[in-house]
Amino acid sequence: MSSTVDDTLLDDLDRIAEVDNDGLLQAAAMAGAQVRATVEAAQEAGIARLAGSMPRALVLITTPGLSPVAAKLLHALLGRACPVPVVLTDTAPTWLGPLDVVVAHTDDAGDGALAESIDRARRYGAGVVLTAPEDGPVAAAAAGQCVLIPPRIPVPPPFGFTRALAGGLIAATTLELLRTDLDMVADELDREAERDHMQHESFVNPAKSLALRLAERTPLFWGLDDVATGVAWYAAQVLGTHTDLVSDVASYPQATSRTALHRAATRAAAGADIFADPDDLDPAQSSPLRVFLLAVSATPNDPVRRLAVDTFPAADLLVPAEEITADETTCAAVLALRLQLAALYLGLAAGTTGGTTTYGPARPRD
């Protein structure tokens, strides 16, 4: 059973400011600024040295924290047509060489396993792009040959997703594996943060509205395309960070193979009355399952999207391209920020985040 949500808190500015005494909403709203700061730091760190040569392979090293979800989304954005292999791994492969490029992110300056991987990649002559604190064993391992991008805007570790993603996007763009307008990404993130500002009431605030739809449910985040599925993994991450909700993540074709869950979700959707008064619903007869269909690169005529919408006509369809005119990368970043703010609003209203909550880096790996 998830924590009870006090939805009246969301539109009470005094109360929400009181429970958010650590400034978590402000930290989330710095996403656009984090992108700009990361671009500037990367340029000063010498990211241009990677330009002009396509790597043999792009290796994304993941560590505990936000790194795995950022790597999955970057992998999806690069797409199946990426001209080089993209490898996700938690340690530097033994086959690394001078023609390969490694991208990694951490908020834990003392991550010994990552420091060892970075040192190995450097000794093997691979290019390395690392977003990490500028002090500690990880930074020491990167000294000299690596592009070390330190944080310039201090936020708690759970709010560094856009910095992690931006570091990978900068590397991929410099290597000409992806075309990304990071200025557009930053600008749209600023606009999304404004739309989701706590001063806007729930009926006009997309993040608060989404939080209310997530409240006391078991959300099923099913992606209608690869990029959307990458964002869905981040949705599960932020829900687990700020709330005690359990969620499911899958591409929609994969979700259909989970026959019992898919069947239960279909029954729950068939029994839902969108005009019913929530106060009149019998909890014993209502299902906590709620389907959220995410689409970033899919088009309205896409067969996967058509099948999903036909099966779940009352599902929450999250399609940023219907609200903003931007490329896939920007739409994915905007949707990720909205989901983060929704999870944060929900956590504040349920008392599972804010107040005395403290955030620290992931435990170092052995």
C-alpha positions in Angstrom: 0.0 0.0 0.0 1.5 3.4 -1.0 1.5 6.4 1.3 -1.7 8.5 1.4 -1.5 11.6 -0.7 -2.7 14.9 0.6 -3.7 16.4 -2.8 -4.8 19.7 -1.2 -1.1 20.5 -0.5 -0.3 20.8 -4.1 -2.2 24.1 -4.5 -1.3 25.5 -1.1 1.8 27.5 -1.7 2.6 28.1 1.9 2.4 24.4 2.8 4.3 23.2 -0.2 7.1 25.7 0.5 7.1 24.5 4.1 7.5 20.8 3.2 10.0 21.6 0.5 12.4 23.2 2.9 15.4 21.7 1.1 14.5 23.5 -2.2 14.0 20.3 -4.2 11.6 21.9 -6.6 14.1 24.6 -7.3 16.8 22.0 -7.9 14.7 20.2 -10.4 13.9 23.5 -12.2 17.6 24.0 -12.8 17.6 21.4 -15.5 18.0 23.9 -18.4 20.8 25.7 -16.5 22.5 22.4 -16.0 22.6 21.7 -19.7 24.1 25.1 -20.5 26.7 24.8 -17.7 27.6 21.3 -18.9 28.1 22.5 -22.5 30.3 25.3 -21.3 32.3 23.1 -19.0 32.8 20.5 -21.8 34.1 23.1 -24.1 36.6 24.3 -21.5 37.7 20.7 -20.8 38.6 20.2 -24.4 35.7 18.2 -25.9 36.7 19.5 -29.3 39.7 17.1 -29.3 37.2 14.3 -30.1 36.0 16.0 -33.3 36.9 14.8 -36.8 37.1 11.0 -36.2 34.4 8.5 -35.9 35.1 6.0 -33.1 35.2 2.2 -33.6 32.7 1.9 -30.7 31.0 4.1 -28.2 31.2 2.6 -24.7 28.7 3.8 -22.0 30.0 2.8 -18.6 27.1 2.8 -16.0 27.4 3.2 -12.3 24.9 3.2 -9.4 22.6 6.2 -9.5 21.3 8.1 -12.6 24.0 6.7 -14.9 22.1 3.6 -16.1 18.9 5.5 -17.0 20.9 8.3 -18.7 22.8 5.7 -20.7 19.7 3.9 -21.8 18.1 7.1 -23.0 21.3 8.2 -24.8 21.4 4.7 -26.5 17.8 5.1 -27.6 18.4 8.6 -29.0 21.4 7.3 -31.0 19.0 4.8 -32.5 19.4 1.6 -34.3 20.9 3.4 -37.3 23.9 4.6 -35.3 27.0 4.0 -37.5 29.0 2.6 -34.7 28.3 0.0 -32.0 27.1 1.4 -28.7 28.0 -0.8 -25.7 26.4 -0.4 -22.2 28.6 -1.9 -19.5 29.4 -1.4 -15.8 33.2 -1.9 -16.3 35.6 -0.9 -19.1 35.9 -3.8 -21.6 39.3 -5.5 -22.0 39.1 -4.9 -25.8 39.2 -1.1 -25.5 41.7 0.7 -27.7 42.7 4.1 -29.1 39.8 4.0 -31.6 37.1 3.8 -29.0 35.4 6.5 -26.9 34.1 5.9 -23.4 31.4 8.0 -21.8 30.6 7.8 -18.0 28.8 9.7 -15.3 29.0 9.6 -11.5 28.1 11.8 -8.5 30.3 9.6 -6.3 33.8 11.0 -6.4 35.1 7.9 -4.5 33.6 5.2 -6.8 36.6 2.8 -6.9 35.2 0.6 -9.6 34.6 3.5 -11.9 38.1 4.9 -11.2 39.6 1.6 -12.1 37.6 1.5 -15.4 38.6 5.1 -16.3 42.2 4.3 -15.6 42.1 1.2 -17.7 40.4 3.1 -20.6 43.0 5.9 -20.4 45.9 3.4 -20.3 44.5 1.6 -23.4 44.4 4.9 -25.2 40.6 5.3 -25.5 39.0 8.7 -25.5 37.1 9.4 -22.3 34.3 11.8 -21.6 33.4 11.9 -17.9 30.9 14.0 -15.9 32.0 13.7 -12.3 33.2 15.8 -9.4 36.6 17.3 -10.0 38.2 15.9 -6.8 38.6 12.3 -5.6 39.8 9.0 -7.0 37.6 9.1 -10.1 38.9 12.5 -11.2 42.4 11.5 -10.4 42.1 8.5 -12.7 40.9 10.8 -15.5 43.7 13.3 -15.0 45.6 14.3 -18.1 44.0 12.6 -21.2 40.3 12.6 -20.3 37.6 15.2 -20.9 36.5 15.7 -17.3 33.3 17.8 -17.0 32.7 18.8 -13.4 29.4 20.0 -12.1 29.0 23.8 -12.0 25.5 24.0 -10.6 25.4 22.2 -7.2 22.2 20.1 -6.8 21.6 16.9 -4.9 22.6 13.7 -6.8 19.0 12.7 -7.7 18.8 16.0 -9.7 21.8 15.5 -12.0 20.1 13.6 -14.7 20.2 16.4 -17.3 23.9 16.8 -16.6 24.5 13.1 -17.1 22.5 13.1 -20.3 24.0 16.4 -21.6 27.5 14.9 -21.2 26.7 12.0 -23.4 24.8 14.2 -25.9 27.8 16.5 -26.2 30.2 13.6 -26.8 27.8 12.0 -29.4 27.3 15.4 -31.1 31.1 16.1 -31.2 31.7 12.6 -32.7 28.9 13.4 -35.3 26.9 10.4 -34.2 23.9 12.5 -33.3 22.6 16.0 -34.2 21.4 17.8 -31.1 20.7 21.4 -30.5 21.5 21.7 -26.8 20.5 25.3 -26.7 17.0 24.3 -27.7 17.1 21.5 -25.1 18.0 24.0 -22.4 15.4 26.6 -23.5 12.6 24.1 -23.6 13.6 22.7 -20.2 13.3 26.3 -18.9 9.8 26.6 -20.4 8.7 23.3 -18.9 10.0 24.3 -15.5 7.9 27.5 -15.8 4.8 25.6 -16.8 5.3 23.3 -13.8 6.1 26.0 -11.3 4.4 25.5 -7.9 2.6 28.8 -8.2 0.5 27.3 -11.0 -2.6 25.4 -9.9 -3.1 21.7 -10.7 -5.6 22.2 -13.5 -3.1 24.3 -15.5 0.2 22.7 -14.2 1.1 19.6 -16.2 3.4 18.1 -13.5 0.8 18.6 -10.7 -1.9 17.1 -12.9 0.3 14.1 -13.7 1.1 13.7 -10.0 -2.6 13.5 -9.2 -3.1 10.8 -11.9 -0.2 8.8 -10.5 -1.4 9.1 -6.9 -2.1 5.8 -5.1 -1.8 3.9 -8.4 0.5 1.3 -9.8 1.7 3.0 -13.0 2.5 1.0 -16.0 4.9 3.1 -18.1 4.8 1.5 -21.5 6.9 3.1 -24.3 5.5 3.3 -27.8 9.0 3.8 -29.3 12.6 3.2 -28.1 13.2 6.8 -27.0 10.0 6.8 -25.0 10.9 3.6 -23.3 14.2 5.2 -22.3 12.3 8.0 -20.7 10.0 5.4 -19.0 13.0 3.9 -17.2 13.8 7.4 -15.8 10.1 7.7 -14.7 10.6 4.6 -12.6 13.8 6.0 -11.2 12.3 9.3 -10.0 9.2 7.6 -8.6 11.5 5.3 -6.6 13.5 8.3 -5.5 10.6 10.5 -4.3 7.7 8.1 -3.7 7.0 4.6 -2.6 5.1 3.7 -5.7 5.9 0.5 -7.5 5.9 0.8 -11.3 6.3 -1.3 -14.4 8.5 -0.3 -17.4 8.5 -1.9 -20.8 8.1 -1.1 -24.5 4.5 -1.7 -25.5 5.4 -4.8 -27.6 7.2 -6.3 -24.6 4.3 -5.3 -22.3 1.9 -7.4 -24.5 4.1 -10.5 -23.8 3.5 -10.1 -20.1 0.1 -11.6 -20.6 -1.3 -11.7 -17.1 -0.3 -8.1 -16.3 -1.5 -6.9 -19.7 -4.8 -8.7 -19.3 -5.3 -7.1 -15.8 -4.5 -3.7 -17.2 -7.0 -4.2 -19.9 -9.7 -5.2 -17.4 -8.9 -2.2 -15.2 -9.2 0.1 -18.2 -12.4 -1.5 -19.3 -13.9 -1.0 -15.9 -12.8 2.6 -15.5 -15.5 5.3 -15.9 -13.7 8.6 -16.7 -16.9 10.6 -15.6 -17.2 8.8 -12.2 -16.6 10.7 -9.0 -13.4 9.3 -7.4 -15.0 9.7 -3.9 -17.8 7.3 -4.9 -15.5 4.5 -6.1 -15.3 1.3 -4.1 -11.6 0.7 -3.4 -12.3 -3.1 -3.1 -13.6 -3.1 -6.7 -11.1 -0.7 -8.3 -7.7 -1.7 -9.7 -4.7 0.3 -8.8 -3.2 -0.3 -12.3 -3.0 2.7 -14.5 -1.5 2.6 -18.0 0.7 5.5 -19.1 1.6 5.4 -22.8 4.7 7.4 -23.7 5.5 8.5 -27.2 8.5 10.5 -28.3 9.6 9.5 -31.8 6.4 7.5 -32.8 4.0 9.1 -35.3 0.2 9.0 -34.9 0.0 6.4 -37.7 2.6 4.1 -36.1 1.1 0.6 -35.8 2.4 0.1 -32.2 0.8 3.4 -31.1 -2.4 2.6 -32.9 -2.7 -0.9 -31.3 -1.9 0.5 -27.8 -4.4 3.4 -28.1 -7.1 1.1 -29.4 -6.5 -1.3 -26.5 -6.3 1.4 -23.9 -8.4 4.3 -25.2 -8.6 5.9 -21.7 -4.9 5.6 -21.0 -2.8 8.6 -20.2 -1.0 9.4 -23.4 2.2 11.4 -22.8 3.3 12.9 -26.1 5.5 16.0 -25.8 5.5 16.6 -29.5 1.8 17.5 -29.3 2.7 20.4 -27.1 6.1 21.7 -28.3 7.8 21.9 -31.7 11.2 20.3 -31.1 13.5 17.4 -32.0 13.4 14.0 -30.3 16.1 14.8 -27.9 14.4 17.9 -26.7 11.0 16.2 -26.4 12.6 13.4 -24.4 14.3 15.8 -22.0 11.1 17.8 -21.5 9.0 14.7 -20.8 11.7 13.4 -18.4 11.6 16.7 -16.5 7.8 16.7 -16.3 7.9 13.1 -14.9 10.6 14.1 -12.3 8.5 17.1 -11.1 5.4 15.0 -11.0 7.2 12.5 -8.8 8.5 15.2 -6.6 5.1 16.9 -6.2 3.7 13.5 -5.3 6.4 12.7 -2.9 5.9 16.1 -1.2 2.2 15.5 -0.9 2.6 12.0 0.5 5.5 12.9 2.9 7.9 10.5 1.2 10.3 13.2 0.2 11.2 16.7 1.5 11.3 17.6 5.2 14.1 15.6 6.8 14.9 13.6 3.6 18.6 13.6 2.9 20.3 12.7 -0.4 23.8 11.4 -0.7 25.9 9.6 -3.4 25.4 5.9 -4.0 27.5 3.6 -1.9 30.9 2.9 -3.5 31.1 -0.5 -5.2 33.5 -3.1 -4.1 
